[in-house]
Amino acid sequence: MSNLIDYRLLSFDVYGTLVDWESGILAALQPTLDANNRTDFSRQQLLDVYHELEVAQQSKTPDLNYAELLATIHPQIAAKLGLAPPTVEESEKFGQSIGEWPAFPDTVDALRRLSKHYKLVVLSNVDRKSFAATNAGPLQGFKFDLVISAQDVGSYKPDPRNFEYMIKEVKERFGVEKSEILQTAQSQFHDHHPAKEMGIKSSWIVRPGTTMGNRDNAVYDWKFDTLGDMADALEQEMRARST
């Protein structure tokens, strides 16, 4: 299939694609930096440390839900940066910050437009409770057709089990074949590379300026700066087909 309109279902990464997790993470780290009177770290330094420790912890404890995983790596981040150890309460607050991470400004409108043509499925590395907070808040209660969390699967992307679980679920629930799925995501590491290995086509939502999850060798079938740009392209195809 060579056109966006030919697919029936979008499988979304949320944090990084729909939600600006980099800004959210940095805001959640700010109280720790303030408590240590540190202003000398660059955005990139902080994100690199976070991403390194997050991936390592996800591999070590794949069954740990995401909010607890963030609370677990919070003192590790502090130690890696040479900061004083945070309190248990401070680490728990860091883990609970997920629902406060902001949506990108184009996200909700783009979801509404894309939902006119596709089934929309969440395939996220967070836990159910954290996603529910995001959905009720930054995503303005948008109704997805299906939500699959790492908590449901028992592993974190890029583990192929997450994609296998999604493929099975959408086939059983909606009669959608793997060839009709378009993985729609920002992260090359978490989504595009494993999707390609699974034989799933993908749409790369670049979100210019973001870095977490990037790979030197980007793989994708479509590429857009924003989800709004992807919705524009779909609508253009739909208008062309109707004339």
C-alpha positions as CSV (number, residue, x, y, z in Angstrom):
1,M,0.0,0.0,0.0
2,S,1.5,3.3,-1.1
3,N,-1.0,5.8,0.4
4,L,-1.9,6.8,3.9
5,I,-5.6,6.3,3.1
6,D,-5.0,2.6,2.4
7,Y,-4.4,1.8,6.1
8,R,-7.1,1.1,8.6
9,L,-5.5,1.6,12.0
10,L,-2.8,3.8,13.6
11,S,-0.9,2.3,16.5
12,F,0.4,5.3,18.5
13,D,3.3,5.9,20.8
14,V,2.0,8.5,23.2
15,Y,5.0,10.0,25.2
16,G,7.2,11.7,22.7
17,T,4.6,11.6,19.9
18,L,1.4,13.0,21.3
19,V,2.8,14.3,24.6
20,D,6.0,16.4,25.0
21,W,7.7,14.0,27.4
22,E,11.1,15.7,27.1
23,S,9.6,19.0,28.5
24,G,7.6,17.1,31.0
25,I,10.6,15.2,32.3
26,L,12.7,18.3,32.6
27,A,10.0,20.1,34.5
28,A,9.7,17.2,36.9
29,L,13.5,17.1,37.4
30,Q,13.6,20.9,38.1
31,P,12.8,20.7,41.9
32,T,15.8,18.3,42.3
33,L,18.1,20.7,40.5
34,D,16.7,23.7,42.4
35,A,17.3,21.9,45.7
36,N,20.9,21.4,44.8
37,N,21.3,24.9,43.3
38,R,22.5,23.5,40.0
39,T,21.9,25.3,36.8
40,D,24.9,24.1,34.8
41,F,23.4,21.1,33.1
42,S,22.3,21.3,29.5
43,R,18.9,20.0,28.3
44,Q,20.8,17.4,26.4
45,Q,22.8,16.2,29.3
46,L,19.7,15.7,31.5
47,L,17.8,13.9,28.8
48,D,20.7,11.6,28.0
49,V,21.1,10.6,31.6
50,Y,17.3,10.0,31.9
51,H,17.1,8.0,28.7
52,E,20.1,5.8,29.6
53,L,18.8,5.0,33.1
54,E,15.2,4.5,31.9
55,V,16.2,1.9,29.2
56,A,18.5,0.1,31.7
57,Q,15.7,-0.1,34.3
58,Q,13.1,-1.2,31.8
59,S,15.4,-4.1,30.7
60,K,16.1,-5.0,34.4
61,T,12.5,-4.8,35.6
62,P,10.1,-5.2,32.6
63,D,7.1,-5.9,34.8
64,L,7.5,-2.7,36.9
65,N,4.9,-0.2,36.0
66,Y,6.1,3.1,34.6
67,A,5.3,5.4,37.4
68,E,7.2,3.1,39.8
69,L,10.0,2.8,37.3
70,L,10.4,6.6,37.2
71,A,10.4,6.7,41.0
72,T,13.1,4.0,41.0
73,I,15.4,5.8,38.6
74,H,15.0,9.3,40.2
75,P,17.7,8.7,42.8
76,Q,19.9,7.1,40.1
77,I,19.6,10.2,38.0
78,A,20.6,12.3,41.1
79,A,23.6,10.1,41.7
80,K,24.7,10.2,38.1
81,L,24.5,14.0,38.1
82,G,26.4,14.2,41.4
83,L,23.3,15.5,43.3
84,A,22.2,14.9,46.9
85,P,19.9,11.8,47.2
86,P,16.3,12.8,47.0
87,T,13.7,11.7,49.6
88,V,11.4,8.8,48.9
89,E,8.5,11.4,48.7
90,E,10.4,13.4,46.1
91,S,11.0,10.3,44.0
92,E,7.4,9.3,44.2
93,K,6.4,12.8,43.1
94,F,8.7,12.5,40.1
95,G,7.0,9.2,39.2
96,Q,3.6,10.7,39.5
97,S,4.4,13.6,37.2
98,I,3.5,11.7,34.0
99,G,-0.1,12.9,33.9
100,E,1.1,16.5,34.0
101,W,3.4,16.2,31.0
102,P,1.9,18.5,28.3
103,A,0.4,17.4,24.9
104,F,1.9,19.0,21.8
105,P,-0.4,21.8,20.6
106,D,-1.5,20.0,17.5
107,T,-2.2,16.6,19.1
108,V,-5.8,16.7,20.1
109,D,-7.1,18.3,16.9
110,A,-5.0,15.9,14.8
111,L,-6.4,12.9,16.6
112,R,-9.9,14.1,16.0
113,R,-9.2,14.5,12.3
114,L,-7.4,11.2,11.9
115,S,-10.2,9.3,13.8
116,K,-12.5,10.1,10.9
117,H,-10.6,7.5,8.8
118,Y,-8.6,5.2,11.2
119,K,-9.1,3.1,14.3
120,L,-6.7,4.7,16.8
121,V,-4.8,2.5,19.2
122,V,-2.4,3.4,22.0
123,L,0.7,1.2,22.4
124,S,2.5,2.9,25.2
125,N,5.3,2.1,27.7
126,V,3.4,3.6,30.6
127,D,1.0,2.0,33.1
128,R,-2.8,2.2,32.9
129,K,-3.2,4.7,35.7
130,S,-0.6,7.1,34.4
131,F,-2.1,7.0,30.9
132,A,-5.6,7.6,32.3
133,A,-4.3,10.8,33.9
134,T,-2.7,11.9,30.7
135,N,-5.9,11.1,28.7
136,A,-8.1,12.9,31.2
137,G,-5.9,15.9,31.3
138,P,-3.5,16.9,28.5
139,L,-5.4,14.8,25.9
140,Q,-8.7,16.3,26.9
141,G,-10.5,13.0,27.3
142,F,-10.0,11.9,23.7
143,K,-11.5,8.4,23.2
144,F,-9.2,5.9,21.6
145,D,-10.5,2.7,20.2
146,L,-8.1,0.6,22.3
147,V,-5.4,1.3,24.9
148,I,-2.5,-1.1,25.4
149,S,0.0,-0.3,28.1
150,A,3.3,-2.0,29.0
151,Q,1.5,-3.0,32.1
152,D,-0.9,-5.1,30.0
153,V,1.9,-6.8,28.1
154,G,4.5,-7.2,30.9
155,S,7.3,-5.8,28.8
156,Y,8.5,-2.5,27.4
157,K,9.0,-1.4,23.8
158,P,11.2,-2.1,21.9
159,D,10.5,-5.6,23.0
160,P,8.7,-7.4,20.1
161,R,6.2,-8.9,22.5
162,N,4.5,-5.5,22.7
163,F,4.0,-5.3,19.0
164,E,2.9,-9.0,18.8
165,Y,0.3,-8.3,21.5
166,M,-1.0,-5.3,19.6
167,I,-1.2,-7.2,16.3
168,K,-3.2,-10.0,18.0
169,E,-5.6,-7.6,19.8
170,V,-6.5,-5.5,16.7
171,K,-7.0,-8.6,14.6
172,E,-9.4,-10.1,17.2
173,R,-11.2,-6.8,18.0
174,F,-11.4,-5.1,14.7
175,G,-10.4,-7.6,12.0
176,V,-7.4,-5.5,11.1
177,E,-4.5,-7.3,9.5
178,K,-0.8,-6.4,10.2
179,S,-0.5,-5.0,6.7
180,E,-3.3,-2.5,7.5
181,I,-1.5,-1.1,10.6
182,L,0.6,2.1,10.5
183,Q,2.9,2.5,13.6
184,T,2.8,6.3,14.3
185,A,5.6,7.5,16.5
186,Q,8.5,9.8,17.2
187,S,11.0,7.3,18.7
188,Q,13.1,5.3,16.3
189,F,14.5,3.2,19.2
190,H,11.1,2.3,20.8
191,D,8.9,2.1,17.7
192,H,10.2,2.4,14.2
193,H,13.1,-0.1,14.4
194,P,11.1,-2.8,16.1
195,A,8.1,-2.1,13.9
196,K,10.2,-2.6,10.8
197,E,11.6,-5.9,12.2
198,M,8.0,-7.0,12.8
199,G,7.0,-6.1,9.2
200,I,4.8,-3.2,10.2
201,K,4.9,0.0,8.2
202,S,5.5,3.3,10.1
203,S,4.9,7.0,10.0
204,W,7.7,9.0,11.7
205,I,6.4,12.0,13.6
206,V,9.8,13.8,13.9
207,R,8.9,16.5,16.5
208,P,11.9,18.7,15.5
209,G,14.3,19.4,18.3
210,T,13.5,16.2,20.2
211,T,16.3,13.7,20.8
212,M,15.3,10.9,23.1
213,G,14.8,7.7,21.1
214,N,16.6,9.0,18.0
215,R,18.9,6.6,16.1
216,D,21.6,7.4,13.5
217,N,19.9,5.2,10.9
218,A,16.3,6.4,10.8
219,V,13.8,4.0,9.3
220,Y,10.2,4.9,8.3
221,D,7.7,4.8,5.4
222,W,6.2,8.3,5.9
223,K,7.8,11.2,7.7
224,F,6.1,14.3,9.1
225,D,7.2,17.0,11.5
226,T,4.0,16.9,13.5
227,L,0.9,14.8,13.8
228,G,-1.1,17.8,12.4
229,D,1.0,17.5,9.2
230,M,0.1,13.8,8.9
231,A,-3.6,14.7,9.3
232,D,-3.2,17.3,6.6
233,A,-1.6,14.8,4.2
234,L,-4.4,12.2,4.9
235,E,-7.1,14.8,4.2
236,Q,-5.4,15.8,1.0
237,E,-5.4,12.2,-0.2
238,M,-9.1,11.8,0.8
239,R,-10.0,14.9,-1.2
240,A,-8.0,13.7,-4.2
241,R,-9.7,10.3,-4.1
242,S,-13.2,11.8,-3.9
243,T,-12.8,13.9,-7.0
